[in-house]
Structure formats: C-alpha cells, structure tokens
Amino acid sequence: MDIAVSQFAQDKIAAGNSGLLLIADNYDAFAARVLAARGAVRSLDLMYYLWHDDHTGRVLMQEVVRAAERGVRVRILLDDINPRGSDAAYLALNAHPNIELKLFNPSGMRNGSLLRAAEMVFRLFAMTRRMHNKAWIADGTLAIVGGRNIGDAYFDAAETNFRDLDLLLVGPAVEQTARIFESFWQSSAAWSIDALHSKKRPATKAGFVTRIDTTADAQLLHGIGDLHAIARCIATGDGFHWTDMARVISDPPEKVRGEKTRSWLMRELLPLIQTARKELEIVSPYFIPGRKGTAILSGLVARGTEVTALTNSLAATDVATVHGAYANYRKRLLRAGIRLFELQPFSHQAKISVFGSKGASLHTKAFTVDGKTGFVGSFNFDPRSVSLNAEMGVLFHDEALVAELRRRFDHEILPQTSYAVTLRDGRLVWTGIDQGQMLQFTREPEASLSRRALALLVRHLPIESQL
C-alpha cells in the first residue's frame, strides 16, 4: 500500500504479530474502505454477501472502479442473493480489463423474478445455502473483516442503521484472509458472470457507478469518517492491538454442497465457548440457540459461568421471522439463569446520523470468553450460520482487545440502549429507559401488531432449521 507504515508496526509484523483495529463507528467503517481502495496499488480482492445498489454502495463501487483505472487488479466475489433485476451492471464491470466479477452459488435463471422464484422452489436445498463472508483486502497487506455488508444501512446513511463491528487487519492475519478469499474464488461454486450468459452482450456503463450524484458524493466523503485519522492509525500502529494469537477462520466453500462437515466453523467455535468458566458474552442479531445450544448455555450457568446474550428486540430486528423462532427459547434461557438483553429500536442515544436516521438495528456478531478470548465476524448464533451459510471471522486471544470489545458490550446493554428481559411470575418483562424515564412492558415493546402476529405464526411453524 502507498500508506506508510511505521518502523514499529513493521517490526511487530516481522515478529509474527498481527495488528487488529476494532472499527465500531459506521462512519469510520466507510472511510476505512475508501482509504483501502484509494491506497491500493496492486490488487483489491472483495467478497461480500450483499452489495446494495444505493448511495454508499455506488460510491464505494466508484472507488473500486477508479482503482481499476489506475491499473489495480480487482476481483469481486458476490453471493448471488443480491437483489438485482438484471446482470447488466455486473457484465459492465466485468468488461473492464482490470476487473473480474464472480457470483457464488448462482441461480441459472439470470433475468426474470418469476423464473428465479421457480428455481428457488425446485432447487431449495442448493439455493438456500449462501456465502455470508465479508472481506475487503488491499494489496494483500491490509484487510477489513467483520459483519458489515456494503450499503447505506451499514454506514449510517439510511433511515434505520445497523450497529456492527469490523476489524481492520495488518500482518499475518491478512495472509489468512487472502487464502480464504482464494479458496472461495477458485471454488466450483464461484461462477464468472460471463459464464452465466451464453450470448455476449455489449458492455454498458455500470448503472450503480454512473448514477452517482457527484455533489452528494463529495458531501458523503466529507461527512462520513475521518480518512486522515484512519491513515494515521495504520501509519503509526496507534490504536492497533498486536498479537501473535489472532486467526482469520472460515467455513470451507464446500459447505454450500453440505460437504467437509468436519471443517465447518462451528466445530471450532463451540468447544471454545464450552471452555467458559467465568463469563460468556454473546452478541448476535439473529439468536436462535435451539435445544442443543440452550442446553449448552444452561450447563455453563449451572457450573457457575455468567452467560449474557444481546440480540434484537422484535421492533428492532430486520427479520421478524427469526425473532419468532428465538422467542421459543426465551423463557427457557431466562429460567436457566442466562441474562438476556434486546436492542431498542430507536436511537435514544445522543448520536444521530447526519443523514437523519432514526432507527437502530443490531447486526454485530461477536462473543468473548472469560475476558481473554474474542471473536468478531459474520457468524450468527442461528441454524443458518451453523448448517447452511459459509461464514468467517477473526478469532483472537488478546486481553486488551477483548476488554475493548467488552466495553462496547457494556454500553450496548445499558437501559438507555437495550431492554433487559426478565421473568416475573412466569411472564416476560422488558425494562428500559427512554428520555430518562424507566419503562416496563409486558409484551414485545414498540412492535407493531403485524410484527407480533408474524413472529407468533413462526413460533408454531417447523421452519427453524432454515432461519
């Protein structure tokens, strides 16, 4: 990268240490990606579950195209879940001499929602398996790994925004991230966009690049994040946690076919979770522990471990069906002594987006064990992450970084931010603070009737394994 790295950082990397910088602020997460794209001189390797055709999605794609025009080799791997009516933009990007674009586990029916819907029905087992990974790799020397997709809601540019975490990586952890990208890129499940079209189409400009309003673009780049501050962190090593006990881990791409079960991510994470002796803290926007998970967490409490979980409230979640399945386990978890918190749906916190956003939804996927070990990534505590989606993340053993993660967790479970869920005479009670006033609810707080009805319906349907 053309971003200077201090001798201190170089010495740390030479000694086998990885540098990990926690990015909690959505503005900074956007800025870090802009910086990585602008600083790249050789390569950009990007893999994402979702890349939205909205303002920040188009601005970031424009930065990627500009890098390609400087001669940077760009490879983009997207899961085919992306909601795009046609492949024209993908084909236009792929037509650039320095850009290759592949889709993971693609539908055979490229254009036409009805045909794609029919394929989803007839190929349900195959099509429900997705690549949920998120990684932004520049020159093989800097990587951003975590829970954020690309789109307005992940960068505080939407009406309702996600609260999420990334780790900016330098050192050996970047090489591990690059190997994971390469395994998915070379997978038989990754198809070049050209290979999905028998007839070559004339290249047209990619719509989500050309439709950018340059004035709004400048305002966005000025208003979000601090490029200079992040560059300074990278240059000096300031703010990084240096450790030789950090690994970027992933499911294998073969998981999309139900293969290599012994290599699946949960087989590594679960034994670690079960080692918890003092405390286990879990953050998962979609939290469906299932019978086995409930038994494991209850067992930890029974032997003296304090277990705390933070997830979305019904009003805050972007997937009400998942909340319905989680609700089946809520009372069991509470009776076993697990502490439950649910994020409030509105930004009662002081910070409000410059774009006027009002809503908040949890998207962070992380956990800590005994104040020593932590994980940040794409993995949710639900059946889909365990058995269906390919997932990845950063596993680290560093007490200072875990302490930083736990401070964020403590802030997220404050009564001004989340509801504490408890049992009173066998009934659920939600307690939180709004504008300095303590409030209690005996039904899903601030959730609409339609949301409550949908969640209730899902509680009685046999679809938990697909959520």
C-alpha positions in Angstrom: 0.0 0.0 0.0 1.2 3.5 -0.5 0.1 4.3 3.0 3.3 4.5 5.1 3.7 2.0 7.9 5.9 2.9 10.9 9.0 1.0 11.7 7.3 0.0 15.0 4.5 -1.7 13.0 6.9 -3.3 10.6 8.9 -4.8 13.5 5.7 -6.1 15.0 4.7 -7.8 11.7 8.2 -9.1 11.2 8.0 -10.8 14.6 4.8 -12.7 13.5 2.3 -10.4 15.1 -1.0 -9.2 13.5 -2.3 -5.8 14.1 -6.1 -5.6 14.9 -8.0 -2.3 14.9 -11.6 -2.5 16.1 -14.0 -0.4 13.9 -17.2 0.2 15.7 -18.3 3.5 14.2 -20.2 3.2 10.9 -18.7 6.4 9.5 -15.2 5.1 10.1 -16.1 1.7 8.6 -17.0 3.5 5.4 -13.9 5.7 5.5 -11.6 2.6 6.0 -12.9 1.0 2.8 -12.5 4.3 0.9 -8.9 4.6 2.2 -8.1 0.9 1.3 -9.4 1.4 -2.2 -7.5 4.7 -2.7 -4.3 3.3 -1.3 -4.2 0.1 -3.3 -1.5 -0.1 -5.9 -1.6 -3.8 -6.9 -4.8 -5.5 -6.0 -8.3 -5.3 -4.4 -10.0 -8.6 -3.5 -13.5 -8.1 -2.2 -16.0 -10.7 -1.1 -19.5 -9.9 0.2 -22.9 -11.4 0.9 -24.7 -8.1 -0.1 -23.6 -5.1 -2.1 -26.6 -2.8 -2.3 -27.3 -0.5 -5.3 -27.8 2.5 -3.0 -25.7 5.6 -2.4 -22.8 4.3 -0.4 -22.8 1.1 -2.5 -22.4 3.1 -5.6 -19.8 5.5 -4.1 -17.7 2.5 -2.9 -18.0 0.8 -6.3 -16.9 4.0 -7.9 -13.8 4.0 -5.7 -13.1 0.4 -6.8 -13.5 1.3 -10.5 -11.2 4.2 -10.0 -8.6 1.9 -8.6 -9.0 -0.4 -11.6 -8.5 2.6 -13.9 -5.2 3.2 -12.1 -4.1 -0.3 -13.0 -5.1 -2.1 -9.8 -6.3 -5.7 -10.4 -9.8 -6.0 -8.9 -11.6 -9.3 -8.1 -15.1 -9.1 -6.7 -16.9 -12.2 -5.4 -20.6 -11.6 -4.5 -23.1 -14.1 -3.3 -25.9 -14.4 -5.8 -28.5 -13.4 -3.1 -28.0 -9.8 -4.2 -31.4 -8.3 -5.2 -30.7 -7.2 -8.8 -33.2 -7.4 -11.5 -30.6 -8.0 -14.3 -26.9 -8.6 -14.7 -26.2 -5.6 -16.9 -24.2 -3.8 -14.2 -22.2 -6.9 -13.3 -21.4 -7.6 -17.0 -20.3 -4.0 -17.5 -17.9 -4.2 -14.5 -16.5 -7.5 -15.7 -15.9 -5.9 -19.1 -13.3 -3.6 -17.6 -9.8 -5.1 -18.4 -8.8 -4.9 -14.7 -12.0 -6.2 -13.1 -13.2 -9.7 -12.7 -16.6 -10.4 -11.1 -17.9 -13.8 -9.9 -21.1 -14.9 -8.3 -21.2 -17.5 -5.6 -23.8 -20.3 -5.9 -25.6 -18.5 -8.7 -29.1 -19.1 -10.0 -29.3 -20.5 -13.5 -32.1 -18.2 -14.3 -30.4 -14.8 -14.6 -33.2 -12.3 -15.5 -36.8 -12.6 -14.5 -38.1 -12.8 -11.0 -40.7 -15.5 -11.7 -38.2 -17.9 -13.2 -35.7 -17.3 -10.4 -38.5 -17.8 -7.8 -39.4 -21.1 -9.5 -35.7 -22.2 -9.4 -35.7 -21.4 -5.7 -38.6 -23.8 -5.2 -37.1 -26.7 -7.3 -33.5 -26.2 -6.0 -34.4 -25.3 -2.5 -31.7 -27.3 -0.8 -28.9 -25.9 -3.0 -30.2 -22.3 -3.3 -30.8 -21.8 0.4 -27.0 -22.2 1.0 -25.2 -18.9 0.8 -21.8 -17.3 1.2 -22.2 -14.9 4.1 -18.5 -13.9 4.2 -17.4 -10.2 4.3 -13.8 -9.2 3.5 -12.1 -6.2 1.8 -8.4 -7.0 1.0 -6.0 -4.4 -0.4 -2.6 -5.3 -1.9 -2.5 -8.4 0.4 -1.3 -6.1 3.2 -4.5 -4.7 4.7 -7.9 -6.4 5.2 -11.2 -5.5 6.7 -13.2 -8.4 8.1 -16.4 -8.4 10.2 -20.1 -8.2 10.0 -20.8 -5.3 7.6 -22.2 -5.7 4.1 -22.0 -2.8 1.6 -24.9 -0.5 1.7 -26.4 2.6 3.3 -27.7 0.9 6.5 -24.2 -0.2 7.4 -22.7 3.3 7.2 -25.3 5.4 8.9 -26.7 6.7 5.6 -30.2 5.1 5.9 -33.4 5.8 7.9 -32.7 2.7 10.1 -29.0 1.8 10.5 -27.2 -1.3 11.7 -24.9 -1.4 14.7 -21.9 -3.5 13.7 -18.2 -4.3 14.1 -15.3 -4.8 11.7 -11.6 -5.5 12.4 -9.0 -3.8 10.3 -6.1 -6.2 10.0 -2.4 -5.9 9.1 0.3 -8.6 9.3 -0.2 -12.4 9.1 -4.0 -12.2 9.6 -4.2 -10.5 6.2 -2.5 -13.5 4.5 -5.0 -15.8 6.2 -7.9 -13.7 4.9 -6.4 -13.7 1.4 -6.2 -17.6 1.5 -9.8 -17.7 2.4 -10.7 -15.4 -0.4 -8.7 -17.5 -2.8 -10.4 -20.7 -1.8 -13.8 -19.2 -2.5 -12.7 -17.5 -5.7 -11.3 -20.8 -7.1 -14.3 -22.8 -5.8 -16.5 -24.6 -8.4 -19.4 -22.7 -6.8 -18.0 -19.4 -7.9 -19.0 -18.5 -11.5 -17.7 -15.8 -13.7 -20.6 -13.5 -14.7 -19.7 -14.0 -18.3 -20.0 -17.8 -18.0 -23.6 -17.4 -16.9 -24.5 -15.7 -20.2 -24.3 -17.8 -23.4 -24.6 -14.7 -25.5 -22.1 -11.9 -25.2 -23.7 -8.6 -24.5 -22.3 -5.2 -25.4 -20.7 -3.6 -22.4 -22.7 -0.7 -20.9 -21.6 1.5 -18.1 -22.4 0.0 -14.7 -25.6 1.8 -13.5 -24.7 1.9 -9.9 -21.5 3.8 -10.8 -22.8 6.2 -13.3 -25.9 7.2 -11.3 -23.8 8.8 -8.5 -24.5 12.5 -7.8 -21.1 14.0 -7.6 -22.2 16.7 -5.2 -23.8 14.2 -2.9 -20.7 12.0 -3.3 -18.4 14.8 -2.1 -20.7 15.5 0.9 -20.8 11.8 1.8 -17.0 11.5 1.7 -16.6 14.7 3.7 -19.3 13.9 6.3 -18.5 10.2 7.0 -15.5 9.0 8.8 -12.0 10.5 9.1 -9.7 9.3 6.3 -6.7 11.0 7.8 -7.3 9.6 11.3 -7.5 6.1 10.0 -4.5 6.6 7.8 -2.6 7.8 10.8 -3.6 4.7 12.8 -2.3 2.5 10.0 0.9 4.5 9.6 1.8 4.6 13.3 0.2 1.4 14.6 -1.7 3.6 17.1 -5.0 2.0 18.3 -4.0 -1.4 17.0 -3.8 -4.4 19.2 -0.7 -6.5 18.4 -0.8 -10.2 18.9 0.5 -13.5 17.5 -2.7 -15.2 18.7 -5.1 -14.0 16.1 -6.5 -16.2 13.3 -9.0 -15.5 10.5 -11.1 -18.6 10.2 -13.8 -19.7 7.8 -16.1 -22.4 6.7 -14.9 -24.1 3.5 -16.6 -23.2 0.2 -17.7 -26.8 0.0 -20.2 -26.1 2.8 -22.5 -24.9 0.0 -22.9 -28.5 -1.0 -23.1 -29.9 2.5 -19.5 -31.3 2.3 -16.5 -31.2 4.6 -18.6 -31.1 7.7 -15.5 -31.6 10.0 -14.1 -28.3 8.8 -17.2 -26.2 9.5 -16.7 -23.1 11.6 -19.0 -24.1 14.5 -16.8 -27.2 15.2 -14.0 -24.8 16.2 -16.1 -22.2 18.0 -18.3 -24.5 20.1 -15.5 -26.2 22.1 -14.1 -22.7 22.8 -17.5 -21.5 24.0 -17.7 -24.5 26.3 -14.4 -23.7 28.0 -16.0 -20.6 29.5 -15.6 -20.6 33.3 -16.2 -17.1 34.5 -18.3 -15.3 31.8 -19.5 -15.7 28.2 -20.9 -12.6 26.4 -22.7 -13.1 23.1 -23.9 -10.5 20.6 -26.0 -11.9 17.7 -28.7 -10.1 15.8 -30.3 -13.4 14.9 -30.2 -15.5 18.0 -31.8 -19.0 17.8 -29.9 -21.3 20.2 -32.0 -24.3 19.5 -32.4 -27.1 22.0 -28.7 -28.1 21.9 -27.5 -24.5 22.3 -29.9 -23.8 25.1 -28.7 -26.9 26.9 -25.0 -25.9 26.4 -25.6 -22.3 27.7 -27.7 -23.6 30.6 -25.0 -26.1 31.5 -22.4 -23.3 31.6 -24.6 -21.3 34.1 -25.1 -24.4 36.2 -21.4 -24.7 36.8 -21.0 -21.0 37.7 -20.4 -19.2 34.4 -22.3 -15.9 33.9 -23.8 -16.0 30.4 -25.2 -12.9 28.8 -26.7 -12.6 25.3 -27.7 -9.4 23.4 -30.0 -9.6 20.4 -32.6 -7.5 18.6 -36.0 -6.7 20.0 -38.9 -7.6 17.7 -39.3 -3.9 16.9 -35.6 -3.5 16.0 -34.9 -6.7 14.0 -34.9 -6.6 10.2 -36.1 -10.3 10.1 -39.2 -10.7 12.3 -39.4 -14.4 11.4 -36.1 -15.1 13.1 -37.3 -13.3 16.2 -40.3 -15.7 16.3 -38.1 -18.7 16.5 -35.9 -17.1 19.1 -39.0 -16.4 21.2 -39.5 -20.1 21.6 -36.3 -20.3 23.8 -36.5 -17.0 25.7 -38.2 -18.3 28.8 -36.1 -21.4 28.9 -32.9 -19.3 28.7 -34.1 -17.0 31.5 -35.2 -19.8 33.8 -31.7 -21.3 33.4 -30.1 -18.1 34.6 -29.0 -16.6 31.2 -29.2 -12.8 31.1 -31.0 -11.5 28.0 -31.0 -8.1 26.5 -32.8 -6.9 23.4 -31.7 -3.7 21.5 -34.2 -0.9 21.5 -35.5 0.0 18.0 -34.8 3.8 18.1 -31.7 5.8 18.6 -32.3 7.1 22.1 -28.6 7.5 22.3 -27.2 11.0 21.8 -25.5 10.4 18.5 -27.8 10.8 15.5 -26.7 10.2 11.9 -26.0 13.3 9.7 -28.5 11.7 7.3 -31.3 12.0 9.9 -31.6 8.3 10.7 -33.9 7.4 13.5 -33.9 3.6 13.7 -31.4 1.2 15.1 -30.9 -2.5 14.4 -28.2 -4.8 15.8 -26.0 -6.5 13.2 -22.9 -7.3 15.3 -21.8 -10.9 15.5 -19.3 -11.3 18.3 -18.6 -13.1 21.6 -16.0 -13.1 24.4 -14.9 -15.8 26.7 -13.5 -15.2 30.2 -12.1 -11.8 29.3 -9.3 -13.4 27.3 -10.7 -14.7 24.0 -12.9 -12.9 21.5 -14.5 -13.4 18.0 -15.8 -10.8 15.5 -17.2 -11.9 12.2 -20.2 -12.9 10.1 -21.4 -15.8 12.2 -24.8 -15.6 13.8 -26.0 -17.9 16.6 -28.7 -19.5 14.5 -29.2 -22.7 12.4 -28.5 -20.9 9.1 -25.0 -19.9 10.2 -24.3 -23.3 11.8 -25.5 -25.5 8.9 -26.3 -23.6 5.8 -24.2 -20.4 5.2 -20.5 -20.2 4.7 -19.2 -17.9 7.5 -15.9 -16.3 8.5 -14.4 -14.1 11.3 -11.4 -13.2 13.4 -10.7 -15.3 16.5 -8.2 -13.7 18.9 -6.6 -14.2 22.3 -5.7 -10.7 23.5 -7.0 -9.3 26.8 -6.7 -5.7 25.8 -8.8 -6.2 22.6 -11.3 -8.3 24.5 -11.6 -5.6 27.1 -12.3 -3.0 24.3 -15.0 -5.4 22.9 -16.5 -5.8 26.4 -16.7 -2.1 27.0 -18.7 -1.8 23.8 -20.9 -4.7 25.0 -21.5 -3.0 28.4 -22.6 0.2 26.6 -25.0 -1.8 24.3 -26.8 -3.4 27.3 -27.3 -0.1 29.1 -31.0 0.5 29.8 -30.9 3.6 27.5 -29.9 1.3 24.7 -31.4 -2.1 25.3 -34.2 -3.7 27.2 -33.4 -6.1 30.0 -35.6 -9.1 29.6 -36.7 -10.9 32.8 -39.4 -13.2 34.1 -41.9 -12.1 36.7 -44.5 -14.7 37.8 -43.8 -16.6 34.7 -44.4 -13.6 32.4 -41.8 -11.8 30.3 -41.0 -8.2 31.3 -38.9 -5.7 29.3 -37.3 -2.9 31.2 -35.5 0.1 29.7 -35.1 3.9 29.9 -36.4 6.4 27.4 -35.6 10.1 27.9 -34.6 9.5 31.5 -37.8 7.6 32.4 -37.8 4.0 33.4 -40.3 2.0 31.4 -41.6 -1.6 31.7 -43.5 -3.6 29.1 -45.3 -7.0 29.4 -45.4 -7.6 25.7 -42.9 -7.0 22.8 -42.2 -3.3 23.3 -42.8 -0.9 20.4 -43.5 -3.7 17.9 -46.4 -3.3 15.5 -49.4 -5.7 15.6 -48.3 -7.2 12.2 -44.8 -7.9 13.5 -46.2 -9.6 16.6 -48.6 -11.7 14.5 -45.8 -12.8 12.1 -43.5 -13.7 15.0 -46.3 -15.6 16.7 -47.0 -17.5 13.5 -43.4 -18.5 13.0 -43.2 -19.9 16.6 -45.5 -22.6 15.5 -44.1 -23.5 12.1 -41.5 -26.2 11.5 -39.0 -23.9 9.7 -36.4 -23.2 12.4 -33.7 -25.1 10.5 -34.0 -22.6 7.6 -33.8 -19.4 9.8 
